């Protein structure tokens, strides 16, 4: 069958097998060479693509919820929206959540996902108490900060290359309401936008939308947003009801680009000025604050049949301002505007392949069209020179040297993989492209 991840690029012929028990998973792993686990396919690129795919969403049983302590254990194929439907009525929320709830727990751990609160609470791996890992040799290991700690760290962000995550226990955060108290602040240039992250560094959630089409004195113009969970007395209603919107659907892939550069420019201007007129705090639902794009269930089809690339990088704080300025200038000079640009502040990372480092991360969505690969190669050079790295869960095209220079602990990861997977049974298109299944670069 033809398989692709969320950005519809690349598309590959793959044999896909699913399982519903640990025994079935062990049999599949033992009988299949060059395979890779895959959840709901919400990564961008080829990190969970290969000739043979082990599909995990059928393995989604809830094992235990401790409603007093806020500890959840479930199988790795369980999606975050399924988890939310169980934990929210008990007064708990995910400690870290990415921009979609339609990912599996195992995939989120393998990508060590981060959210709008990374500067304070880190990535998801920080909140995993322990996990059960089925290794390529058929052993089940319990991994935590105290038991098999090196393996535990490497699995968080390890892109499924060390073993198949069977289940995990995670610590949850208490929740009094299903609403967020948020404020949007306009920033008229890059310096002002970045200053808001510093002045609101104690806010639990911070994020910024950026208009990448601005030049000159308005380069880096954007909207900064910060928010907190509403206390029960601040919420419009007292019931703890989990998100329930399934989202409207686009019936087919558009045969043309639904969004043009001129359309993007008009939308950016309208969006900025409309949001800038709003003053004071607003009350938003959890759905609209954390998962706005989930309201359009297959928004990826808006990019047309060729798909798109998401380019997400992080730069150290010391080089973030100059780096972001150069990135924006490159985008303008190449005439390749991204359809979406989201800026966040990150804290310290954890595992050898964990993306985060203290600094700013910018995620950019580019439709695949002539010239975009040349632009991204130019952006690579800026990121590399300034000590940054590219997020593996969003990568479909970076060169091997970007991995080995951007992730200084990659050699440590490969050495551990040699021990757990000496035959390189777990292998993705990405891991082979970047040399993670071979000797270090």
Secondary structure, DSSP 8 states (H G I E B T S, - for coil): -EEE-TT--SEEE-EEEE-SSHHHHHHHHHH-SSEEEESSS-SSSSTT-SSEEEE-TT---EEEEETTTTEEEEETT-BHHHHHHHHGGGTEE-SS--S-S-SBHHHHHHTT---TTHHHH--GGGGEEEEEEE-TTS-EEEEESSSSHHHHHHHTTSTT-S-EEEEEEEE-EE-S-SEEEEEEEEESSHHHHHHHHHHTTTSSEEEEEE-TT--GGGTT-EEEEEEEE--GGGSS-----------B---S--SS-SS-HHHHHHHHHHHHHHHHT--SEEEEEHHHHH-GGGGBTTGGGGG-TT-EEEEEEEEEHHHHHHHHHHHHHHHHHHT---SEEEEEEE----STT----SEEEEEEEEE--TTHHHHHHHHHHHHHHTT-EE-GGG-SS--HHHHHHH-TTHHHHHHHHHHH-TT--B--HHHHHHTTTSS--
